[in-house]
Amino acid sequence: MKKIPYGISDFKLLKTEDYFFIDKTDYIPKLENHNSRYLMFLRPRRFGKSLLIAILEAYYDIYFKEEFETIFKDTYILNNRTKEASSYMVLRFDFSAIDIYDVEESFRYDLQITLKSFVDRYNLDIQFDNKNPISMFKKIFSYILKHNLKLYVLIDEYDNFANKLLLNSKDDYLNIVSKKTALFKQFFTSLKAGTAGNNAPIKRMFITGVTPMTMYDVTSGFNIGDNISLHPLFHNMVGLNQFELEQTLKDFELEERVDKSILKEWYNSYIFSEDVEEAIYNTDMILYFVKKFMINYKLPREMIDINVRSDYSKLRSIIYTNKKLNGNFKTLQTLIGGESISVSNLVQDFSALNIDKEDNFKSFMFYLGLVTIKNRQLKLNLKIPNETVKRIDIEFLSDALEIEKVFEINVSKLSDFLAEFALQGDIEVFKYLANMIKENTGIRDYIYSEQTVKSMYLAYLSLTPYYVIKSEEEMNKGFADILLKPFNPYVEHIGLVEFKYIKKDEKKPSQKRINSLVAKAKEQLLNYEKDEIVTTYLKKGLKLQKVIIVFWGWKMVYCKKVSVI
């Protein structure tokens, strides 16, 4: 059995040390034949961009020419190599390790080491008079031109440290991207110069990153080449499609052991182009699952990789303005409540200075992987892709409310109440949450619709490990407000919850009004309980609990179980 390549982005190591590998080398000719030689490709963290960079390096670098057959054994490209294979000097940069607390010096040192290593690697007769990286750059370009050589520049995670800097200090970010004397800006100015003219030293360039913001700010838009991030031809260049997932499970002898619907629920549904239909899986999330599952062939206790959580941890700052919750918080509420958000079109060029503009912020979330394409109905609708991202979003929301002292709750107590629902069908957990909403007066400004009430329940019920909490799940041609879908093997009850909401500015509802809403909810629940999702659990011996909740503004005025017919 092959080794699991979790966290491995060294292509030569991966291929020569018997690691599992999904062959993506058929994309090399597609990239080569694209109408631009200078490309930028954006994807969320941990999708396999660094491995893609390593594949391109091994393929084009003359340094690996003698090892080509070994490195590319059993790949598509071995028998379909192009004329440009093994014909370039490759200058590869990786900006993931730049220290954001000493950016200028750290970036300077990184460039110096990279450029010096490049010269040593190819044994070039270049003497550097000083340690100014821009001067070093120019000398390399001059040498390339003088000796009629070909240079391929690869940049991995071009915006890694810039994004961290932006979330840490906007002023520091602006200094590195806009000041003419900033080395980062000079670097990209030199790159652009290296692509200009009839005999440009840089013959090809491929840049990976997460968002287009930094490139826009440092170069006034990516005017060096072509951003192919939303191009349907390159949709599956990183990540795994369904066939590749099946191949992965088969190679690790897991096809009969793993419930693929769980993988789809937690790690799938990423769509990066309007013109494709098949969603893709996050590569590292799948490899994390395989690694954990193969320990004892049981579902991991923690389905979310701690590294994924840490990638997003700094993003909490995007829902604050002047230390107060902003409109982005309401966008998060909408998404957690099960609704989609919409944009006219995804913005492909925008400045970090304008991230607060609605379409820019939503596009920013898309590039980060916090939302993905759902469909287009005049406008483009975006949704949370999967359970992993939903729980990360929920942590943003709950942490923000707690930090702002808007809503504080004893999660341990909440977990105990939900455990009672899971084991005995007790609905006290729903009343407890309502009581917390009542006690935390600061939350009232954020309770203004059924959707916002529901988002609070969805968020806090999801903080416990017993259920996957689904919202607006399609069930028997209707959409259930909340489905508590068992995820722990000891859970004995499945839950369906229907919310009804009366606006807080309306007069106190009469019992007749409440009864009318309850009757409507009963009809809906009766319909949902006939759905295959529910009947499958019932056949396994679980019991169904149907709950109706009515809120008047921020006050719960009704909460009861409905008998199952």
C-alpha positions as CSV (number, residue, x, y, z in Angstrom):
1,M,0.0,0.0,0.0
2,K,1.2,3.5,-0.9
3,K,2.2,6.1,1.8
4,I,-0.3,8.8,2.5
5,P,1.0,12.1,1.1
6,Y,-0.6,14.3,3.7
7,G,1.3,17.6,3.8
8,I,3.8,16.5,1.1
9,S,4.4,19.0,-1.7
10,D,7.8,17.8,-2.8
11,F,7.0,16.1,-6.1
12,K,10.3,14.3,-6.5
13,L,10.1,12.9,-3.0
14,L,6.5,11.9,-3.5
15,K,7.2,10.0,-6.7
16,T,10.4,8.3,-5.6
17,E,9.4,7.4,-2.1
18,D,6.3,5.4,-3.0
19,Y,3.6,8.0,-2.0
20,F,0.1,7.9,-3.4
21,F,-0.4,10.3,-6.3
22,I,-3.3,11.5,-8.3
23,D,-2.0,12.3,-11.8
24,K,-2.7,15.8,-12.8
25,T,0.1,16.1,-15.4
26,D,-2.4,16.2,-18.3
27,Y,-2.9,19.9,-17.3
28,I,0.7,20.7,-18.3
29,P,-0.1,20.9,-22.1
30,K,-3.3,22.8,-21.3
31,L,-1.3,25.4,-19.4
32,E,1.3,25.5,-22.2
33,N,-1.3,26.0,-24.9
34,H,-3.2,28.7,-23.1
35,N,-3.1,32.1,-24.8
36,S,-0.8,33.7,-22.2
37,R,2.6,32.7,-21.0
38,Y,2.2,34.5,-17.7
39,L,-0.5,33.0,-15.5
40,M,-2.0,33.5,-12.0
41,F,-4.0,30.7,-10.4
42,L,-5.9,31.3,-7.1
43,R,-7.4,28.7,-4.8
44,P,-8.1,28.4,-1.0
45,R,-5.4,27.1,1.2
46,R,-4.6,23.4,1.3
47,F,-5.9,22.5,-2.2
48,G,-2.6,21.3,-3.6
49,K,-1.2,24.4,-5.2
50,S,2.3,23.9,-3.9
51,L,2.4,20.4,-5.3
52,L,1.3,21.8,-8.7
53,I,4.2,24.3,-8.5
54,A,6.6,21.4,-7.8
55,I,5.3,19.4,-10.7
56,L,5.8,22.3,-13.1
57,E,9.3,22.8,-11.7
58,A,10.3,19.1,-12.2
59,Y,8.8,19.1,-15.7
60,Y,10.3,22.3,-17.1
61,D,13.6,22.5,-15.2
62,I,16.7,21.4,-17.2
63,Y,18.2,20.6,-13.8
64,F,15.9,17.5,-13.6
65,K,16.4,16.4,-17.2
66,E,18.4,13.3,-16.3
67,E,15.8,12.2,-13.7
68,F,12.8,13.0,-15.9
69,E,11.9,9.3,-16.6
70,T,12.1,8.4,-12.9
71,I,10.2,11.4,-11.6
72,F,7.4,11.2,-14.2
73,K,7.1,7.4,-14.2
74,D,3.5,6.2,-14.5
75,T,2.1,9.7,-15.4
76,Y,0.2,10.9,-18.5
77,I,2.9,13.4,-19.4
78,L,5.8,10.8,-19.6
79,N,4.5,9.6,-23.0
80,N,3.0,12.9,-24.0
81,R,5.7,15.4,-23.2
82,T,5.8,18.7,-25.0
83,K,8.7,20.3,-26.8
84,E,9.3,22.6,-23.8
85,A,10.0,19.9,-21.3
86,S,13.3,20.1,-19.5
87,S,14.2,23.3,-21.4
88,Y,14.1,26.1,-18.8
89,M,16.1,27.4,-15.9
90,V,13.5,27.6,-13.2
91,L,13.5,30.4,-10.6
92,R,11.1,29.3,-7.8
93,F,9.9,31.6,-5.0
94,D,7.9,30.5,-2.0
95,F,6.5,33.4,0.2
96,S,4.9,31.2,2.9
97,A,7.6,31.6,5.5
98,I,8.0,35.5,5.4
99,D,7.9,36.9,8.9
100,I,5.1,39.5,9.1
101,Y,6.7,41.2,12.1
102,D,9.8,42.0,10.1
103,V,8.6,41.9,6.6
104,E,11.2,44.0,4.8
105,E,14.2,42.2,6.2
106,S,12.6,38.8,6.1
107,F,11.6,39.3,2.5
108,R,15.0,40.7,1.6
109,Y,16.7,37.6,3.1
110,D,14.4,35.2,1.3
111,L,15.0,36.8,-2.0
112,Q,18.8,36.8,-1.5
113,I,18.8,33.1,-0.6
114,T,16.6,32.2,-3.5
115,L,18.6,34.2,-6.1
116,K,21.9,33.0,-4.8
117,S,20.7,29.4,-4.8
118,F,19.5,29.8,-8.4
119,V,23.0,31.0,-9.5
120,D,24.7,28.2,-7.7
121,R,22.3,25.6,-9.0
122,Y,23.1,26.3,-12.6
123,N,26.8,27.2,-11.9
124,L,26.3,30.7,-13.5
125,D,29.2,33.1,-13.8
126,I,27.5,35.9,-12.0
127,Q,29.1,38.0,-9.3
128,F,26.9,40.0,-7.0
129,D,28.4,43.3,-6.0
130,N,26.0,43.8,-3.1
131,K,23.1,42.1,-1.4
132,N,20.3,44.2,-3.0
133,P,17.9,41.6,-4.4
134,I,16.7,44.0,-7.1
135,S,20.2,44.4,-8.3
136,M,20.7,40.7,-8.2
137,F,17.5,40.2,-10.2
138,K,18.8,42.6,-12.9
139,K,22.1,40.8,-13.2
140,I,20.4,37.4,-13.6
141,F,18.1,38.9,-16.3
142,S,21.2,40.4,-18.1
143,Y,22.9,37.0,-18.0
144,I,19.9,35.2,-19.3
145,L,19.6,37.6,-22.3
146,K,23.3,37.6,-23.0
147,H,23.5,33.8,-23.2
148,N,20.1,33.4,-24.9
149,L,18.7,31.2,-22.1
150,K,15.0,30.6,-21.1
151,L,13.7,31.5,-17.7
152,Y,10.6,30.1,-16.1
153,V,9.5,32.0,-12.9
154,L,7.3,30.1,-10.3
155,I,5.9,31.9,-7.3
156,D,4.1,29.9,-4.7
157,E,1.7,31.5,-2.2
158,Y,2.6,35.0,-3.5
159,D,0.1,36.6,-1.0
160,N,0.6,34.4,2.0
161,F,2.4,36.9,4.3
162,A,0.6,39.9,2.7
163,N,-2.8,38.4,3.7
164,K,-1.6,37.8,7.3
165,L,-0.2,41.3,7.4
166,L,-3.5,42.8,6.2
167,L,-5.5,41.0,9.0
168,N,-2.9,42.1,11.5
169,S,-2.3,45.7,10.5
170,K,-3.8,47.4,7.5
171,D,-1.2,50.2,7.7
172,D,1.7,47.8,7.5
173,Y,0.0,46.1,4.6
174,L,-0.3,49.4,2.7
175,N,3.4,50.1,3.4
176,I,4.6,47.0,1.6
177,V,2.2,47.2,-1.4
178,S,2.1,50.9,-2.1
179,K,5.3,52.5,-1.0
180,K,7.7,52.8,-4.0
181,T,10.7,52.0,-1.8
182,A,9.0,48.8,-0.4
183,L,11.0,45.8,-1.5
184,F,7.8,43.8,-2.2
185,K,6.6,46.4,-4.7
186,Q,10.0,46.6,-6.3
187,F,10.1,42.9,-6.7
188,F,6.9,42.8,-8.7
189,T,8.0,45.9,-10.7
190,S,11.2,43.9,-11.6
191,L,9.1,40.9,-12.6
192,K,7.0,43.0,-14.9
193,A,10.1,44.4,-16.5
194,G,11.4,40.9,-17.0
195,T,8.3,40.0,-19.1
196,A,8.5,43.1,-21.3
197,G,10.0,43.5,-24.7
198,N,10.6,41.4,-27.8
199,N,13.3,39.3,-26.1
200,A,12.0,39.2,-22.5
201,P,14.2,37.2,-20.1
202,I,11.2,35.6,-18.4
203,K,9.6,33.4,-21.0
204,R,7.0,31.9,-18.7
205,M,5.6,32.6,-15.3
206,F,3.1,30.8,-13.0
207,I,1.9,32.4,-9.8
208,T,-0.3,30.8,-7.1
209,G,-2.1,32.5,-4.2
210,V,-5.4,32.8,-2.5
211,T,-6.9,36.2,-3.4
212,P,-6.3,38.8,-6.2
213,M,-6.1,41.7,-3.7
214,T,-2.4,41.8,-3.1
215,M,-1.6,41.6,-6.8
216,Y,-4.1,44.4,-7.5
217,D,-2.5,46.6,-4.8
218,V,1.1,46.0,-5.7
219,T,0.8,46.2,-9.5
220,S,-2.5,48.2,-9.9
221,G,-4.1,45.0,-11.3
222,F,-2.6,41.8,-12.6
223,N,-1.5,43.4,-15.9
224,I,1.4,41.0,-16.3
225,G,-0.6,38.2,-17.7
226,D,-3.8,36.1,-17.3
227,N,-5.7,35.2,-14.2
228,I,-7.1,31.7,-15.0
229,S,-8.6,31.0,-11.6
230,L,-12.3,31.0,-12.8
231,H,-11.5,29.3,-16.2
232,P,-13.5,26.1,-16.5
233,L,-10.6,24.3,-18.2
234,F,-8.5,24.5,-15.0
235,H,-11.3,23.9,-12.5
236,N,-10.0,20.5,-11.4
237,M,-6.3,21.3,-11.8
238,V,-6.0,21.0,-8.0
239,G,-8.5,19.3,-5.7
240,L,-10.2,16.0,-6.3
241,N,-13.3,15.2,-8.4
242,Q,-15.5,12.3,-7.6
243,F,-13.6,9.8,-9.8
244,E,-10.3,10.8,-8.2
245,L,-11.9,10.4,-4.7
246,E,-13.0,6.9,-5.6
247,Q,-9.5,6.2,-6.9
248,T,-8.0,7.4,-3.6
249,L,-10.3,5.3,-1.5
250,K,-9.6,2.2,-3.7
251,D,-5.9,2.6,-3.4
252,F,-6.1,2.6,0.3
253,E,-8.6,-0.2,0.3
254,L,-11.3,2.0,1.9
255,E,-14.0,1.9,-0.8
256,E,-16.2,-0.6,1.2
257,R,-15.3,0.9,4.6
258,V,-16.0,4.6,4.2
259,D,-19.4,6.1,3.8
260,K,-18.8,8.4,0.8
261,S,-21.8,10.6,1.7
262,I,-19.9,11.7,4.8
263,L,-16.9,12.8,2.8
264,K,-19.2,14.7,0.5
265,E,-20.9,16.4,3.4
266,W,-17.7,17.5,5.1
267,Y,-15.2,18.1,2.3
268,N,-16.9,18.5,-1.1
269,S,-19.0,21.1,-3.0
270,Y,-16.3,23.5,-4.1
271,I,-17.2,25.0,-7.5
272,F,-14.8,27.7,-8.9
273,S,-16.4,28.3,-12.3
274,E,-19.9,29.0,-13.4
275,D,-19.4,26.8,-16.4
276,V,-18.8,23.5,-14.6
277,E,-21.2,21.2,-12.8
278,E,-19.1,18.8,-10.9
279,A,-17.9,20.0,-7.5
280,I,-14.5,19.1,-6.1
281,Y,-13.1,18.0,-2.8
282,N,-10.4,19.7,-0.8
283,T,-7.3,17.5,-1.3
284,D,-5.7,18.0,2.2
285,M,-9.0,17.5,3.9
286,I,-9.4,14.1,2.2
287,L,-5.9,13.0,3.0
288,Y,-6.3,14.1,6.6
289,F,-9.5,12.0,6.8
290,V,-7.7,9.0,5.3
291,K,-4.8,9.3,7.6
292,K,-7.0,9.5,10.7
293,F,-9.5,6.8,9.5
294,M,-6.8,4.3,8.9
295,I,-5.6,4.4,12.5
296,N,-8.5,2.2,13.7
297,Y,-11.0,2.3,10.7
298,K,-13.4,4.5,12.6
299,L,-14.5,8.1,11.9
300,P,-12.1,10.6,13.4
301,R,-13.3,12.2,16.6
302,E,-12.3,15.5,15.1
303,M,-13.4,15.7,11.4
304,I,-11.7,19.1,10.9
305,D,-8.0,19.3,10.6
306,I,-6.5,21.6,13.2
307,N,-4.3,23.1,10.4
308,V,-7.5,24.2,8.5
309,R,-8.8,25.8,11.6
310,S,-5.6,27.7,12.1
311,D,-5.6,28.9,8.5
312,Y,-8.8,30.7,9.1
313,S,-8.4,31.8,12.7
314,K,-7.1,35.3,11.9
315,L,-10.1,36.0,9.6
316,R,-12.3,36.8,12.6
317,S,-11.2,40.4,12.2
318,I,-13.1,40.8,8.9
319,I,-16.4,40.9,10.8
320,Y,-15.3,44.0,12.8
321,T,-15.1,47.7,12.0
322,N,-13.8,49.9,14.8
323,K,-14.1,47.0,17.2
324,K,-17.8,46.7,16.5
325,L,-19.7,44.0,14.5
326,N,-20.2,45.1,10.9
327,G,-22.3,44.2,7.9
328,N,-20.1,41.3,7.2
329,F,-21.4,39.7,10.5
330,K,-24.9,39.8,9.1
331,T,-23.7,38.2,5.9
332,L,-22.3,35.4,8.0
333,Q,-25.6,35.1,9.9
334,T,-27.4,34.8,6.6
335,L,-25.1,32.0,5.4
336,I,-25.2,30.1,8.7
337,G,-29.0,30.4,8.6
338,G,-28.9,28.2,5.4
339,E,-29.5,31.0,2.9
340,S,-27.2,31.9,0.0
341,I,-25.7,35.3,-0.7
342,S,-25.5,36.9,-4.2
343,V,-23.3,39.0,-6.3
344,S,-23.7,40.3,-9.8
345,N,-20.4,38.7,-10.7
346,L,-17.3,37.6,-8.8
347,V,-14.9,40.5,-8.6
348,Q,-11.5,39.5,-10.1
349,D,-9.6,42.7,-9.3
350,F,-10.1,44.7,-6.1
351,S,-8.0,46.5,-3.5
352,A,-7.8,45.5,0.1
353,L,-8.8,49.2,0.8
354,N,-12.2,48.4,-0.8
355,I,-12.8,45.0,0.9
356,D,-15.7,46.5,2.8
357,K,-17.7,47.0,-0.4
358,E,-20.3,44.3,-0.5
359,D,-19.4,42.5,-3.7
360,N,-15.7,42.7,-2.9
361,F,-16.2,41.2,0.5
362,K,-18.4,38.4,-0.9
363,S,-15.8,37.7,-3.6
364,F,-13.1,37.7,-0.9
365,M,-15.0,35.0,0.9
366,F,-15.2,33.0,-2.3
367,Y,-11.4,33.1,-2.9
368,L,-10.8,32.1,0.7
369,G,-13.1,29.1,0.3
370,L,-15.7,30.3,2.8
371,V,-18.4,30.3,0.1
372,T,-18.6,28.6,-3.2
373,I,-20.8,28.9,-6.3
374,K,-24.4,27.5,-5.9
375,N,-26.1,28.6,-9.1
376,R,-27.0,31.7,-11.1
377,Q,-30.5,33.2,-11.1
378,L,-29.8,36.5,-12.8
379,K,-27.3,37.1,-9.9
380,L,-24.6,34.6,-8.9
381,N,-25.6,32.8,-5.7
382,L,-23.0,31.7,-3.2
383,K,-23.3,29.2,-0.4
384,I,-21.2,27.6,2.4
385,P,-19.6,24.6,0.6
386,N,-19.6,22.0,3.4
387,E,-19.8,21.1,7.0
388,T,-16.1,21.9,7.7
389,V,-16.4,25.4,6.5
390,K,-19.8,25.9,8.1
391,R,-18.4,25.0,11.5
392,I,-15.5,27.4,11.0
393,D,-18.0,30.1,10.1
394,I,-20.0,29.3,13.2
395,E,-16.9,29.6,15.3
396,F,-16.3,33.1,13.9
397,L,-19.9,34.0,14.8
398,S,-19.9,32.6,18.3
399,D,-16.5,34.0,19.1
400,A,-17.4,37.4,17.8
401,L,-20.6,37.5,19.9
402,E,-18.7,36.4,23.0
403,I,-15.8,38.9,22.5
404,E,-18.3,41.7,22.0
405,K,-20.1,40.5,25.1
406,V,-23.3,40.4,23.0
407,F,-24.0,36.7,23.7
408,E,-22.3,34.5,26.2
409,I,-23.4,31.0,26.9
410,N,-22.2,28.0,28.9
411,V,-21.3,25.6,26.1
412,S,-20.7,22.7,28.5
413,K,-24.3,23.1,29.8
414,L,-25.6,23.4,26.2
415,S,-23.8,20.2,25.4
416,D,-25.4,18.4,28.3
417,F,-28.8,19.5,27.2
418,L,-28.2,18.4,23.7
419,A,-26.9,15.0,24.9
420,E,-30.3,14.6,26.8
421,F,-32.1,15.3,23.5
422,A,-29.8,12.8,21.7
423,L,-30.4,10.1,24.3
424,Q,-33.9,10.7,25.6
425,G,-35.5,13.1,23.2
426,D,-35.7,15.9,25.9
427,I,-36.2,19.3,24.2
428,E,-34.9,21.4,27.1
429,V,-31.9,22.4,24.9
430,F,-34.2,24.6,22.7
431,K,-35.7,26.3,25.7
432,Y,-32.2,26.9,27.2
433,L,-31.0,28.7,24.0
434,A,-34.2,30.8,24.0
435,N,-33.6,31.7,27.7
436,M,-30.0,32.7,26.9
437,I,-31.2,34.9,24.0
438,K,-33.6,36.5,26.5
439,E,-30.9,37.1,29.2
440,N,-28.2,38.4,26.8
441,T,-29.9,41.7,26.0
442,G,-27.1,42.7,23.6
443,I,-28.1,40.0,21.1
444,R,-31.6,41.5,20.6
445,D,-30.3,44.0,17.9
446,Y,-29.3,40.9,15.8
447,I,-32.7,39.1,16.2
448,Y,-34.9,40.6,13.5
449,S,-36.2,37.7,11.4
450,E,-36.9,34.0,11.5
451,Q,-33.6,33.6,9.7
452,T,-31.6,35.3,12.4
453,V,-33.3,33.3,15.2
454,K,-32.6,30.2,13.2
455,S,-28.9,31.1,12.7
456,M,-28.4,31.4,16.4
457,Y,-29.8,27.9,17.0
458,L,-27.8,26.5,14.1
459,A,-24.6,28.1,15.3
460,Y,-24.8,26.9,18.9
461,L,-26.3,23.5,18.3
462,S,-23.4,22.9,15.9
463,L,-20.8,23.5,18.7
464,T,-21.4,20.0,20.0
465,P,-20.3,16.8,18.3
466,Y,-23.5,14.7,18.4
467,Y,-25.2,16.0,15.3
468,V,-24.6,17.5,11.9
469,I,-27.0,20.4,12.0
470,K,-28.6,21.0,8.5
471,S,-30.6,24.0,7.5
472,E,-33.1,24.3,4.6
473,E,-32.5,20.7,3.8
474,E,-34.7,19.6,1.0
475,M,-37.1,17.0,2.4
476,N,-40.0,15.5,0.5
477,K,-40.3,18.6,-1.8
478,G,-40.1,21.0,1.1
479,F,-37.2,22.6,3.1
480,A,-36.8,21.8,6.8
481,D,-35.8,24.7,9.0
482,I,-33.4,22.5,11.1
483,L,-32.5,18.8,10.7
484,L,-30.5,17.3,13.6
485,K,-28.8,14.5,11.7
486,P,-27.1,12.0,14.0
487,F,-23.3,11.9,13.7
488,N,-22.4,10.0,16.9
489,P,-23.1,6.3,17.0
490,Y,-24.6,6.6,20.5
491,V,-27.3,9.1,19.4
492,E,-30.8,7.6,19.7
493,H,-33.0,10.5,18.3
494,I,-33.1,12.3,15.0
495,G,-34.6,15.8,15.2
496,L,-36.7,18.0,13.0
497,V,-37.3,21.6,14.1
498,E,-39.7,24.1,12.5
499,F,-39.5,27.8,13.4
500,K,-42.2,30.4,13.1
501,Y,-41.5,34.0,13.7
502,I,-43.6,37.1,14.5
503,K,-41.9,40.4,14.1
504,K,-41.0,42.2,17.3
505,D,-42.8,45.4,16.3
506,E,-46.1,43.6,16.0
507,K,-48.4,43.5,19.0
508,K,-48.2,40.5,21.4
509,P,-49.6,37.5,19.4
510,S,-52.9,36.0,20.5
511,Q,-53.2,32.3,21.3
512,K,-55.2,32.0,18.1
513,R,-52.3,33.5,16.0
514,I,-49.9,31.1,17.7
515,N,-52.2,28.1,17.2
516,S,-52.5,29.0,13.5
517,L,-48.7,29.1,13.1
518,V,-48.3,25.8,15.0
519,A,-50.9,24.1,12.8
520,K,-48.9,25.2,9.7
521,A,-45.7,23.9,11.2
522,K,-47.3,20.5,12.0
523,E,-48.3,20.1,8.4
524,Q,-44.8,20.9,7.3
525,L,-43.2,18.5,9.8
526,L,-45.7,15.7,8.8
527,N,-44.4,16.1,5.2
528,Y,-40.7,16.2,6.1
529,E,-40.9,13.0,8.3
530,K,-41.9,11.0,5.2
531,D,-38.5,11.8,3.6
532,E,-36.0,9.1,2.9
533,I,-33.4,10.8,5.2
534,V,-35.8,10.3,8.2
535,T,-37.1,6.9,7.2
536,T,-33.6,5.5,6.8
537,Y,-32.8,6.4,10.4
538,L,-36.1,5.1,11.7
539,K,-35.3,1.7,10.0
540,K,-32.0,1.7,12.0
541,G,-34.0,2.0,15.2
542,L,-33.6,5.7,15.9
543,K,-36.6,7.7,17.1
544,L,-37.8,10.9,15.5
545,Q,-38.5,14.1,17.6
546,K,-40.4,16.8,15.9
547,V,-40.2,20.2,17.6
548,I,-42.1,23.5,16.8
549,I,-40.7,26.8,18.1
550,V,-42.5,30.2,17.8
551,F,-40.6,33.4,18.5
552,W,-42.1,36.9,18.9
553,G,-39.1,39.1,18.3
554,W,-36.4,37.8,20.6
555,K,-39.0,36.0,22.9
556,M,-39.9,32.4,22.6
557,V,-43.7,32.1,23.0
558,Y,-44.1,28.4,22.1
559,C,-41.9,25.3,22.2
560,K,-43.3,21.8,22.1
561,K,-42.8,18.3,20.7
562,V,-45.2,16.9,18.1
563,S,-46.2,13.3,18.2
564,V,-45.0,11.1,15.4
565,I,-47.8,9.6,13.3
